Amino acid sequence: MKATMRHRIGKAVYVNAVLLVLFSWTARAAVPSEPAPIDPLITRQLETGISEFEAGRYPQAEEIFRGVIATLEMRGNPGVQLVQAIGNLGSVLIDAGRYDEAELSLTRAVALLQGNRKIDQRQFPVVLGNLGRLFQVTKRSKLAESTLRDALNLGKKLLADRPEYIADIHNNLGMVHLNTGNHKQAEIEFQRALSLIVKDSPENAVRSAGIIANLASVYFAEMRWDLAEKYFLQGLHDVELVRGKEHPDLCVYLSNLAYVSFKMNNLDSAESYLRRNLEIGRAVFGNESVTTAAAATRLADVLSKREKYDEAVSLYAEALRIQEKKFGLRNPELATTLEQFASLLRKTNENARSMEMEARAASIRLEAEYTVSISDLPGHH
């Protein structure tokens, strides 16, 4: 079981230590407002959208930003407020995991800025920072680093009075280096980011907490569990103080702390963190979301280790049902859940059902291995 636990939690939580921390804390900031707004009503709507985003109410934020975009497009207004709305929508879509849509939104914002130099060019490094973040999340590391370097160079010229935005870019660069195995440079970038943050507002306090968590990810990657736990706990505490105890941004800390606790053989704490993680996920994302399904499988892993088999079986069944509904019956995303569920069923002597799940998982993996996408064919790029 120990090897099985390592495979599942290592995949589900370690990636989150890199990506979900990234999903939650890197330059997801709203585009700074221009000194003289074109339309005060639009400015208030943008501020409301930003507040919804910061509170973790992502569907409401998306609705507001899309409404602003529709209003300005109907007016034929391609100015700074349209760039702000499109750029902020891109940030929401990244956090929602809708990367193709996010890329369309952010590249459109870049095109608007390039096509009209009268638009406040201070928006440029912020939009580029978010675009670089997107490239990093989608594992295009070289493109991410070059985009973020451009954003950093522009930011130093255009946003000297807004150091928190420069900190966001250093933070994103740190994640690029962390995910490519350059832990020393990642640590340097995170320290640079922290040095630029003054905790003079709730948003900056949350920024600082996120960077601290990313620094914890360096120690996490190096398996220095004591240091990782220390910094993840600090980040969790800081976010709770600013955002409250039910904010979705807490989930990444809880998942990572659970994994660290597991590695330190503290299964009581691991279970406690994962129960809270699942509770927040259900409240924020709903009972039928893939995020909730992932949280359920993590808790099921620990419960299985603790021989709480009935609840673990129930959670695996819930997760598998959601994944089948969202991904379809033959999607590779199902294979790991099927394998882990099968391992648990063997412990409860349901061998026939276990063999059925193992065979299905093997079939899905074999099918995925020999499936050729149209993008793999000659002449398609």
DOBA-609957 format. One record per atom (N, C-alpha, C, O): x, y, z; residue in one letter. Coordinates in steps of 0.001 Angstrom, whole numbers, plus 500000, padded with zeros to 6 digits. Layout:
% DOBA-609957
XYZa
...
This chain:
% DOBA-609957
500839498783500000m
500000500000500000m
500859501245500000m
500472502276499449m
502024501151500619k
502862502346500714k
503253502859499343k
503228504065499095k
503621501933498438a
503988502359497087a
502799502955496368a
502929503939495641a
501628502349496576t
500420502868495944t
500110504267496442t
499767505149495654t
500226504469497720m
499977505794498279m
500936506813497703m
500545507942497405m
502188506422497546r
503171507356497015r
502818507756495592r
502954508917495206r
502363506780494820h
502019507089493420h
500856508060493342h
500917509064492633h
499792507752494079r
498601508580493972r
498812509953494576r
498552510960493917r
499276510018495811i
499410511326496445i
500538512102495794i
500440513320495644i
501587511436495412g
502667512142494739g
502205512788493462g
502618513905493149g
501360512113492719k
500859512675491467k
499839513772491723k
499900514836491107k
498908513518492624a
497806514451492805a
498200515674493585a
497685516762493328a
499114515522494545v
499419516638495425v
500732517312495086v
500838518536495171v
501740516530494699y
502991517194494367y
502810518111493170y
503341519222493158y
502081517673492178v
501813518543491034v
501083519787491492v
501335520884490991v
500189519620492433n
499505520800492946n
500452521738493656n
500271522955493618n
501439521195494291a
502405522062494956a
503081522963493955a
503472524084494279a
503214522484492765v
503825523299491734v
502771524060490958v
502869525275490791v
501757523341490479l
500829523977489564l
499701524709490274l
499368525841489923l
499108524055491284l
497988524742491900l
498429525931492725l
497735526946492786l
499568525808493352v
500118527012493983v
500319528073492920v
500035529254493121v
500805527625491809l
500955528542490701l
499610529070490270l
499426530266490046l
498580528054490149f
497259528466489733f
496740529565490641f
496021530438490156f
497054529578491907s
496408530469492853s
497137531766493117s
496515532767493471s
498481531763492945w
499204532888493523w
500063533681492571w
500488534774492947w
500351533234491392t
501199534020490516t
500369535065489816t
499161535159490033t
501022535864488962a
500468537130488509a
499052537043487995a
498789537254486811a
498155536735488885r
496762536660488509r
496090537997488811r
494866538122488766r
496908538976489114a
496399540254489578a
495623540959488489a
495846540741487298a
494722541796488912a
493968542598487969a
494865543658487354a
495847544091487956a
494507544064486148v
495252545105485454v
495062546422486190v
493929546764486529v
496129547176486452p
495973548426487200p
495126549441486436p
495190549533485210p
494355550177487169s
493477551161486545s
494259552371486066s
495287552728486641s
493765552993485014e
494403554214484528e
493994555377485430e
492947555315486074e
494808556440485487p
494511557549486401p
493179558233486119p
492481558618487057p
492811558391484853a
491564559082484514a
490655558120483755a
490765558020482533a
489760557407484440p
488911556414483797p
488036557022482705p
487568558154482834p
487819556272481639i
486979556742480547i
485531556797480996i
484809557748480698i
485112555750481726d
483715555641482147d
483692555202483606d
484068554068483901d
483268556055484520p
483258555706485943p
482414554471486256p
482760553700487152p
481317554275485533l
480471553112485774l
481222551828485415l
481156550839486145l
481936551849484283i
482729550677483883i
483833550414484903i
484130549265485229i
484434551487485399t
485478551337486419t
484926550641487654t
485585549765488214t
483735551016488085r
483126550372489258r
482818548905488973r
482985548045489839r
482367548630487750q
482090547236487401q
483371546395487407q
483380545261487884q
484445546967486872l
485726546260486889l
486191546008488320l
486685544926488639l
486030547011489175e
486436546841490574e
485606545764491261e
486126545000492075e
484316545700490934t
483460544654491497t
483906543278491020t
483947542324491797t
484242543182489727g
484729541915489198g
486004541466489882g
486171540285490190g
486906542411490121i
488160542095490812i
487870541614492236i
488485540659492711i
486933542281492912s
486576541879494279s
485997540468494299s
486317539673495183s
485143540158493321e
484582538809493242e
485679537780493014e
485667536703493610e
486617538118492155f
487732537218491861f
488567536972493113f
488897535830493433f
488905538042493814e
489737537922495008e
489022537152496112e
489669536517496946e
487677537206496122a
486904536475497123a
486702535018496727a
486112534246497483a
487188534635495545g
487055533256495113g
485739532950494425g
485422531785494186g
484963533987494101r
483691533775493407r
483928533923491897r
483560534926491286r
484543532907491328y
485030532977489955y
483913533084488907y
484045533876487974y
482813532315489025p
481740532479488022p
481178533893487991p
480888534428486921p
481023534500489175q
480499535871489229q
481492536851488599q
481093537764487876q
482788536660488877a
483799537533488275a
483784537406486758a
483838538405486042a
483710536173486275e
483678535965484818e
482475536656484189e
482596537294483143e
481323536529484824e
480116537151484287e
480267538671484199e
479864539283483210e
480845539273485232i
481026540725485238i
481986541155484129i
481691542091483386i
483131540481484010f
484103540871482991f
483544540668481584f
483785541490480699f
482810539596481373r
482213539384480048r
481165540459479741r
481030540907478602r
480431540858480776g
479448541924480574g
480102543240480201g
479611543947479320g
481208543582480860v
481944544805480532v
482467544739479100v
482363545708478348v
483024543604478735i
483558543438477374i
482451543641476343i
482642544347475353i
481286543018476580a
480172543153475630a
479721544608475504a
479430545088474409a
479669545299476643t
479246546705476631t
480220547570475825t
479799548371474990t
481508547408476076l
482509548230475401l
482612547876473920l
482834548753473084l
482455546607473596e
482486546219472174e
481302546808471427e
481430547217470273e
480142546853472087m
478965547419471443m
479161548912471176m
478641549454470200m
479911549559472049r
480204550986471865r
481323551215470854r
481555552346470426r
482009550154470478g
483168550308469601g
484323550972470312g
485056551766469723g
484485550640471599n
485504551281472419n
486664550310472659n
486554549425473508n
487769550460471927p
488906549543472095p
489958550062473075p
491134549717472961p
489543550882474029g
490503551555474895g
490980550712476061g
490861549486476068g
491526551411477050v
492209550757478163v
491263549894478986v
491663548837479475v
490015550326479148q
489104549544479973q
488762548209479321q
488544547219480018q
488713548174477998l
488494546909477312l
489682545972477535l
489496544777477769l
490892546508477464v
492087545705477740v
492043545172479162v
492353544005479403v
491657546024480103q
491571545589481500q
490586544435481655q
490887543434482305q
489413544584481057a
488386543549481189a
488824542240480545a
488636541170481122a
489410542320479344i
489845541111478641i
490999540444479387i
491032539221479523i
491943541251479867g
493068540698480621g
492632540047481911g
493127538976482265g
491700540683482628n
491220540113483882n
490396538852483645n
490441537914484440n
489647538837482552l
488929537611482196l
489915536466481962l
489665535330482364l
491035536778481310g
492059535759481100g
492556535169482406g
492765533960482500g
492747536011483419s
493192535528484728s
492161534594485354s
492513533554485910s
490886534970485261v
489827534119485801v
489831532761485109v
489699531726485762v
489983532766483787l
489931531525483016l
491124530621483317l
490998529397483283l
492283531219483613i
493436530398484009i
493110529671485306i
493320528462485409i
492597530397486298d
492289529769487574d
491189528724487431d
491116527787488226d
490329528881486417a
489268527902486169a
489775526706485372a
489035525748485149a
491046526757484939g
491601525648484169g
491159525622482726g
491314524602482053g
490612526715482234r
490135526781480841r
491199527506480010r
491050528669479636r
492271526770479741y
493500527378479239y
493376527882477807y
493925528934477479y
492675527161476958d
492515527617475572d
491783528949475531d
492181529864474810d
490711529053476311e
489959530310476367e
490813531424476961e
490780532562476493e
491575531087477991a
492436532090478625a
493464532615477643a
493729533816477600a
494044531724476855e
495058532160475886e
494458533074474825e
495073534066474433e
493262532741474366l
492593533615473399l
492358534994473989l
492559536004473314l
491940535040475228s
491658536314475882s
492927537140476051s
492944538327475725s
493986536520476555l
495222537262476821l
495928537685475541l
496473538787475478l
495931536838474526t
496563537241473260t
495767538356472588t
496331539193471884t
494462538361472808r
493667539476472271r
494033540779472976r
494141541824472334r
494224540721474290a
494632541918475029a
495986542419474531a
496181543625474374a
496919541503474282v
498232541886473739v
498067542561472389v
498698543584472122v
497218541994471532a
497009542560470194a
496428543966470269a
496820544843469500a
495497544183471190l
494921545522471352l
495980546528471774l
495999547657471284l
496857546125472677l
497912547024473133l
498918547310472023l
499375548443471866l
499260546281471257q
500206546474470157q
499608547327469041q
500320548069468364q
498295547213468858g
497644547910467752g
497277549343468048g
496945550096467133g
497328549736469298n
496934551099469651n
497838551600470761n
497580551348471938n
498897552308470392r
499882552788471364r
499332553900472246r
499991554316473199r
498118554390471938k
497511555403472795k
496921554791474064k
496670555498475039k
496700553470474049i
496226552791475248i
497353552771476270i
498511552548475918i
497018553000477521d
498004553019478609d
498891551769478549d
498431550662478830d
500148551952478187q
501052550823477978q
501510550170479274q
502215549161479237q
501122550726480427r
501421550052481681r
500680548721481791r
501045547857482589r
499652548573480988q
498935547295480988q
499788546172480402q
499585545002480727q
500742546526479540f
501485545528478769f
502227544515479643f
502035543313479461f
503074544957480593p
503802543958481387p
502894543076482227p
503225541920482488p
501742543611482657v
500813542809483455v
500187541714482600v
500119540555483008v
499725542098481398v
499120541113480493v
500163540067480084v
499872538871480067v
501372540520479755l
502436539577479396l
502775538650480561l
503063537470480361l
502738539191481776g
503005538362482951g
501985537246483094g
502340536109483404g
500719537571482868n
499685536550482924n
499803535559481776n
499547534368481954n
500188536042480601l
500379535150479462l
501554534203479721l
501485533018479397l
502623534730480304g
503747533878480667g
503355532843481692g
503795531695481634g
502525533252482629r
502010532311483616r
501232531191482942r
501376530024483305r
500404531547481955l
499639530542481226l
500554529559480497l
500321528351480524l
501597530084479844f
502548529202479153f
503217528246480138f
503463527082479821f
503507528749481329q
504156527901482321q
503205526793482794q
503597525631482905q
501970527166483066v
500982526192483526v
500765525097482487v
500552523934482831v
500822525477481222t
500607524510480144t
501919523898479651t
501978523335478558t
502974524015480473k
504237523306480283k
505003523731479031k
505697522922478415k
504875524986478663r
505682525545477580r
506757526422478219r
506707527650478143r
507722525768478845s
508648526452479743s
509498527501479052s
509666528600479581s
510040527187477880k
510894528153477181k
510107529392476783k
510574530519476945k
508911529168476261l
508060530300475885l
507651531079477127l
507584532308477099l
507381530373478207a
507023531050479455a
508152531946479932a
507922533101480291a
509372531419479938e
510499532210480444e
510759533434479575e
510985534524480100e
510730533273478255s
511001534422477382s
509910535485477523s
510205536680477533s
508657535052477630t
507549536008477795t
507666536738479123t
507444537947479194t
508014536010480172l
508144536629481493l
509349537568481557l
509293538590482241l
510444537236480852r
511590538149480805r
511196539454480112r
511584540536480553r
510423539351479023d
509924540560478354d
509046541369479297d
509150542593479370d
508170540657480024a
507287541341480969a
508094542030482059a
507760543141482471a
509156541377482529l
509982541951483587l
510706543201483112l
510750544207483820l
511269543138481923n
511981544307481369n
511040545489481191n
511381546622481528n
509839545212480651l
508861546287480479l
508370546798481835l
508194548000482031l
508157545880482750g
507646546261484057g
508575547179484808g
508131548118485469g
509871546912484713k
510841547766485409k
510813549186484871k
511107550133485600k
510459549341483592k
510379550679482987k
509039551353483264k
508985552554483532k
507965550579483199l
506628551172483201l
505908551093484549l
504967551848484797l
506349550179485419l
505623549958486671l
506525550110487893l
506388549384488878l
507441551056487810a
508340551273488954a
507576551666490208a
508037551426491324a
506402552273490025d
505596552689491169d
504659551584491652d
503908551779492608d
504701550437491001r
503851549308491393r
504706548047491566r
504580547106490783r
505558548021492568p
506507546905492706p
505838545551492882p
506442544515492604p
504578545556493349e
503913544269493547e
503726543518492226e
503717542287492199e
503577544273491128y
503439543629489821y
504772543036489368y
504802541977488743y
505857543709489680i
507182543162489381i
507406541898490210i
507997540927489736i
506927541925491451a
507038540741492307a
506295539559491693a
506787538432491725a
505115539811491134d
504347538736490493d
505151538083489370d
505138536862489214d
505848538905488594i
506612538360487465i
507790537533487967i
508050536449487444i
508506538031488980h
509585537229489574h
509029535907490121h
509661534857490005h
507846535983490713n
507211534791491257n
506941533768490144n
507208532577490305n
506413534246489026n
506161533364487884n
507453532762487355n
507506531575487033n
508485533574487266l
509781533057486813l
510301531990487782l
510890530994487361l
510083532203489057g
510475531200490035g
509795529871489772g
510417528817489905g
508519529909489399m
507805528674489112m
508341527989487859m
508396526761487802m
508738528774486854v
509346528179485658v
510600527406486050v
510784526258485644v
511461528043486843h
512716527390487252h
512444526190488158h
513124525170488055h
511462526307489036l
511141525189489913l
510694523976489109l
511114522851489380l
509853524210488133n
509306523105487358n
510291522531486352n
510065521447485814n
511377523241486092t
512418522693485221t
513601522176486038t
514636521813485479t
513447522145487354g
514445521532488221g
515559522439488702g
516486521976489366g
515487523729488380n
516519524664488810n
516085525282490143n
515629526424490191n
516232524521491205h
515708524935492499h
516407526167493054h
515776527012493688h
517709526268492816k
518450527410493345k
517951528710492734k
517724529685493450k
517776528733491401q
517302529950490751q
515858530239491142q
515462531397491277q
515079529184491321a
513699529380491771a
513674530071493125a
512907531011493336a
514514529605494040e
514580530219495367e
514985531681495270e
514441532521495986e
515939531998494391i
516381533380494201i
515222534253493717i
515022535359494220i
514454533749492732e
513339534531492189e
512263534760493252e
511706535854493339e
511969533750494050f
510960533917495091f
511427534913496154f
510629535704496657f
512704534877496493q
513228535837497466q
513181537254496912q
512869538197497639q
513491537409495619r
513375538727494985r
511926539218495038r
511666540387495323r
511003538321494762a
509592538702494803a
509187539150496207a
508518540171496365a
509589538395497217l
509234538759498587l
509804540109498987l
509173540860499730l
511005540418498491s
511643541687498859s
510896542895498309s
511086544011498791s
510044542685497301l
509316543787496671l
507929544011497266l
507259544992496941l
507505543105498134i
506145543190498665i
506123543918500001i
506833543554500939i
505304544939500066v
505027545624501322v
503593545268501707v
502661545512500942v
503422544694502886k
502091544230503290k
501240545407503762k
500865545495504931k
500946546307502828d
500186547505503170d
498718547392502783d
497966548360502899d
498308546208502320s
496922545988501921s
496629544494502045s
497553543681502032s
495346544124502164p
495008542699502207p
495506541948500976p
495983540819501086p
495396542574499804e
495827541896498585e
497327541613498599e
497764540540498183e
498114542576499079n
499561542346499152n
499923541320500213n
500900540587500062n
499139541264501287a
499375540234502296a
499138538843501702a
499880537906501994a
498098538713500866v
497827537442500196v
498923537136499180v
499352535991499040v
499374538177498469r
500498537994497529r
501699537400498250r
502293536419497802r
502041538015499373s
503195537562500138s
503014536120500578s
503955535329500515s
501812535771501025a
501537534400501457a
501737533422500310a
502270532329500501a
501308533821499118g
501470532953497955g
502920532729497593g
503317531615497252g
503712533784497665i
505137533650497346i
505827532772498389i
506687531958498055i
505445532944499642i
505986532094500709i
505647530627500430i
506476529741500635i
504433530382499965a
504040529009499642a
504854528461498478a
505218527285498471a
505137529299497507n
505962528841496394n
507387528556496845n
508030527635496343n
507877529348497793l
509183529055498385l
509136527706499110l
510094526933499069l
508022527442499765a
507845526133500399a
507898525017499364a
508357523914499659a
507428525301498153s
507450524292497096s
508872523905496704s
509111522781496262s
509820524835496865v
511221524496496611v
511665523410497587v
512271522414497192v
511356523614498866y
511742522635499882y
510934521347499723y
511428520255500003y
509703521485499277f
508857520332498967f
509536519476497891f
509654518260498040f
509978520121496811a
510613519398495711a
511913518732496152a
512299517692495619a
512580519338497129e
513842518781497637e
513619517804498795e
514569517306499399e
512334517542499092m
511949516608500163m
512471517044501533m
512786516212502383m
512556518338501728r
512933518894503032r
511619519210503756r
511178520358503812r
511007518145504311w
509633518217504744w
509404519209505871w
508372519878505894w
510345519322506812d
510161520252507939d
510025521690507453d
509137522420507894d
510909522094506540l
510843523454506006l
509592523653505156l
508952524702505220l
509249522644504361a
508043522757503541a
506816522949504417a
505970523796504134a
506722522166505477e
505577522286506383e
505542523672507027e
504478524286507121e
506677524158507463k
506749525464508122k
506195526575507226k
505388527393507667k
506637526594505960y
506222527681505076y
504794527499504566y
504075528483504393y
504372526258504323f
502977526054503927f
502025526464505046f
500975527054504792f
502395526150506282l
501556526559507416l
501497528075507545l
500445528638507849l
502628528734507312q
502644530198507378q
501728530791506318q
500959531713506589q
501818530249505103g
500951530732504034g
499487530483504338g
498654531363504121g
499160529301504836l
497773528979505191l
497244529957506226l
496133530470506098l
498039530210507244h
497623531123508306h
497380532532507759h
496385533169508105h
498278533013506912d
498149534372506373d
496912534515505497d
496211535525505568d
496642533512504672v
495464533585503803v
494185533512504621v
493215534207504321v
494177532680505646e
492999532612506510e
492715533961507152e
491556534364507251e
493755534665507590l
493565535964508229l
492937536975507283l
492105537784507691l
493338536925506019v
492877537921505056v
491594537492504359v
490681538298504182v
491522536214503959r
490410535747503125r
489339534975503884r
488248534759503356r
489628534557505110g
488685533729505838g
489011532250505682g
489908531876504926g
488271531413506407k
488596529996506503k
487926529133505442k
488105527915505447k
487158529731504528e
486456528941503517e
486856529333502097e
486194528923501144e
487909530106501935h
488292530576500601h
488932529448499807h
489716528681500365h
488617529325498502p
489178528228497697p
490692528262497574p
491303527222497324p
491317529420497741d
492774529489497659d
493452528681498770d
494640528369498679d
492697528345499814l
493260527539500885l
493488526086500457l
494296525379501059l
492781525648499428c
492819524230499066c
494223523756498718c
494612522648499088c
494983524580498015v
496321524136497635v
497207523950498857v
498010523018498900v
497071524828499855y
497856524678501076y
497469523392501801y
498329522651502279y
496164523138501875l
495682521960502575l
496152520677501899l
496559519728502569l
496094520654500561s
496558519470499829s
498045519241500047s
498480518115500287s
498811520301499965n
500258520169500131n
500635519791501563n
501529518973501781n
499956520382502525l
500219520031503920l
499854518576504193l
500513517900504983l
498797518096503535a
498425516698503701a
499532515784503197a
499861514784503836a
500105516130502048y
501169515292501499y
502414515331502386y
503043514304502642y
502754516525502846v
503901516651503748v
503658515834505025v
504556515144505508v
502437515919505565s
502110515146506768s
502232513651506500s
502725512896507337s
501776513234505320f
501895511821504952f
503353511391504914f
503699510321505416f
504207512214504325k
505630511871504244k
506281511852505622k
507290511178505829k
505705512590506555m
506238512621507920m
505512511615508826m
505666511642510047m
504716510726508206n
503995509660508917n
502984510188509925n
502712509544510938n
502429511366509644n
501392511931510502n
500059511831509757n
499592512802509163n
499456510634509799l
498239510404509026l
497025511106509622l
496083511423508897l
497030511352510925d
495932512118511541d
495828513496510894d
494747513929510497d
496965514175510795s
496964515514510199s
496630515444508721s
495881516282508218s
497169514462508018a
496885514327506584a
495392514185506349a
494832514840505469a
494746513331507134e
493295513149506980e
492546514437507293e
491613514802506577e
492945515120508348s
492270516356508737s
492371517419507645s
491377518063507311s
493560517603507093y
493744518586506020y
492886518235504807y
492267519113504206y
492847516960504450l
492131516559503239l
490621516607503432l
489891516861502473l
490142516373504632r
488706516534504891r
488304517994504711r
487275518298504109r
489110518866505229r
488794520286505078r
488901520715503615r
488087521506503139r
489892520200502908n
490059520497501494n
488827520082500705n
488341520846499871n
488314518878500960l
487126518383500263l
485901519219500610l
485075519509499745l
485788519603501865e
484644520418502297e
484625521756501562e
483577522178501075e
485767522422501479i
485832523697500768i
485556523484499283i
484828524263498667i
486135522436498708g
485916522159497286g
484458521962496961g
483969522494495965g
483748521203497787r
482320520996497543r
481541522294497652r
480636522554496858r
481897523113498644a
481169524371498846a
481411525355497714a
480493526067497307a
482638525406497198v
482994526414496193v
482723525921494777v
482116526632493975v
483169524712494468f
483097524218493091f
481898523323492830f
481593523023491676f
481214522891493882g
480051522037493725g
480397520564493838g
481556520171493706g
479370519751494085n
479573518321494279n
479924517575492998n
480411516446493053n
479682518197491841e
479861517489490574e
481071517968489791e
481169517677488599e
481987518683490405s
483140519214489679s
484303518241489722s
484413517434490645s
485182518318488709v
486366517459488694v
487326517840489820v
488093517001490293v
487286519097490246t
488103519519491392t
487663518777492649t
488499518320493429t
486360518657492846t
485831517915493976t
486200516435493869t
486537515801494869t
486135515893492657a
486497514484492451a
487951514237492833a
488267513243493487a
488840515149492423a
490256514994492759a
490461515047494268a
491244514274494820a
489755515962494935a
489866516066496388a
489359514792497069a
489919514352498072a
488298514208496515a
487744512977497082a
488737511823496980a
488861511031497915a
489452511718495844t
490406510616495690t
491579510763496656t
492091509770497172t
492000511995496897r
493116512200497832r
492739511760499240r
493512511087499923r
491542512148499664l
491097511733500986l
490918510217501027l
491270509576502017l
490372509640499953a
490191508192499905a
491518507456500059a
491572506417500717a
492587507977499464d
493911507361499593d
494339507248501051d
494793506196501502d
494187508354501779v
494611508359503180v
493697507469504020v
494167506748504900v
492392507519503750l
491461506665504499l
491749505185504254l
491631504361505162l
492122504864503039s
492493503479502730s
493717503061503523s
493772501957504065s
494696503948503589k
495899503668504373k
495553503438505841k
496201502647506526k
494530504137506310r
494123504034507717r
493069502944507931r
492513502816509022r
492803502172506897e
491874501044506943e
490436501478507221e
489653500724507799e
490099502688506807k
488711503162506875k
488084502886505510k
487795503803504741k
487883501607505234y
487595501160503878y
486220501589503369y
486088501961502203y
485199501544504218d
483845501862503738d
483766503283503185d
483227503510502102d
484312504239503948e
484262505632503477e
485154505829502260e
484815506592501356e
486295505142502235a
487192505262501089a
486522504741499823a
486635505366498769a
485824503603499908v
485109503062498747v
484061504054498259v
483920504277497056v
483331504644499192s
482291505620498829s
482887506819498098s
482311507290497117s
484032507317498562l
484664508476497947l
485209508135496557l
485082508934495630l
485812506957496410y
486294506555495085y
485134506432494103y
485237506858492953y
484035505850494560a
482874505692493686a
482338507055493254a
481968507250492096a
482301507990494196e
481857509351493877e
482775510000492842e
482304510588491869e
484083509889493057a
485046510500492144a
484954509887490753a
484988510604489753a
484838508557490688l
484770507880489398l
483516508276488639l
483565508481487426l
482403508386489332r
481158508802488678r
481292510204488088r
480872510446486957r
481871511119488849i
482035512490488367i
482972512520487158i
482680513178486159i
484093511810487249q
485058511811486142q
484464511197484878q
484710511689483776q
483687510130485027e
483036509526483856e
482059510503483216e
481955510589481993e
481356511229484055k
480378512201483560k
481061513350482830k
480578513807481794k
482177513814483369k
482855514984482807k
483785514618481645k
483877515360480667k
484474513474481752f
485508513127480776f
485070512095479752f
485686511976478693f
484006511342480054g
483639510220479203g
484226508926479748g
485070508947480645g
483778507806479206l
484121506501479774l
485498506007479388l
486005505076480013l
486132506604478366r
487407506086477880r
488546507083478024r
489602506907477416r
488350508106478802n
489372509131478940n
490507508652479839n
490249508045480879n
491775508917479454p
492918508491480290p
492878509025481714p
493507508455482605p
492138510126481940e
492043510669483290e
491465509641484274e
491719509713485476e
490691508693483753l
490037507721484620l
490972506606485087l
490718505978486115l
492053506355484341a
492846505156484577a
493421505093485992a
493349504052486645a
493986506192486464t
494585506176487800t
493536505941488875t
493758505169489808t
492395506604488745t
491325506390489726t
490876504942489731t
490656504364490796t
490736504349488554l
490340502948488465l
491373502035489127l
491012501102489845l
492638502303488887e
493699501477489470e
493717501571490990e
493866500561491678e
493566502789491513q
493594502970492962q
492342502376493614q
492412501779494689q
491211502546492954f
489966501958493442f
490101500434493466f
489680499786494424f
490683499869492417a
490869498414492345a
491764497919493479a
491491496880494080a
492820498653493768s
493719498271494862s
492985498230496191s
493192497324496999s
492124499219496411l
491342499255497635l
490367498078497695l
490214497456498746l
489709497770496578l
488727496684496567l
489367495337496883l
488729494464497471l
490614495172496495r
491310493922496844r
491448493788498362r
491419492682498903r
491594494895499020k
491724494860500488k
490411494479501154k
490402493973502276k
489303494722500463t
487986494361501010t
487480493061500395t
486304492719500517t
488391492336499728n
488100491016499160n
487051491040498052n
486378490040497801n
486918492189497393e
486038492263496216e
486899492041494978e
487075492949494166e
487429490838494839n
488426490554493809n
487867490640492392n
488541491137491490n
486660490166492192a
486081490196490845a
485912491635490360a
486266491969489229a
485372492468491225r
485183493881490857r
486531494566490663r
486679495409489779r
487510494208491483s
488847494773491358s
489469494412490018s
490044495269489347s
489356493141489623m
489918492698488346m
489257493412487169m
489914493743486182m
487966493642487284e
487237494348486227e
487775495769486061e
487965496237484939e
488018496450487176m
488527497820487110m
489956497854486582m
490304498735485796m
490785496909487004e
492164496856486519e
492199496628485011e
492992497246484301e
491335495737484530a
491290495472483096a
490831496702482317a
491344497000481239a
489868497399482878r
489380498612482212r
490458499689482170r
490631500360481153r
491182499855483278a
492262500843483317a
493348500494482302a
493848501374481601a
493715499212482221a
494743498784481270a
494293499032479844a
495092499438479000a
493017498792479569s
492483499016478230s
492519500490477853s
492856500841476723s
492167501354478810i
492181502802478552i
493603503270478274i
493833504052477352i
494562502792479073r
495960503210478871r
496488502716477534r
497201503446476846r
496153501494477156l
496604500954475871l
496000501732474716l
496682502039473738l
494734502045474833e
494049502817473796e
494670504196473643e
494867504676472526e
494982504839474777a
495588506175474737a
496975506123474104a
497369507034473376a
497711505046474388e
499076504911473863e
499092504814472349e
500019505300471701e
498066504188471783y
498057503965470338y
497098504885469588y
496843504698468399y
496576505866470289t
495704506839469635t
496536507973469071t
497330508583469786t
496354508259467773v
497088509330467112v
496177510526466931v
495116510431466315v
496603511648467473s
495859512895467290s
496169513489465937s
497251513277465390s
495220514236465394i
495448514900464115i
496626515853464183i
497288516107463176i
496889516385465384s
498039517293465540s
499363516554465411s
500400517184465200s
499347515210465534d
500569514438465401d
500917514113463952d
502027513670463658d
499961514334463049l
500179513962461654l
501060514980460946l
501078516150461327l
501799514548459908p
502668515474459154p
501860516640458592p
500740516465458113p
502437517803458660g
501805518989458089g
500892519708459046g
500359520761458696g
500681519175460266h
499831519835461249h
500709520353462377h
501513519612462942h
500546521649462702h
501397522280463727h
500516522967464749h
501023523562465700h
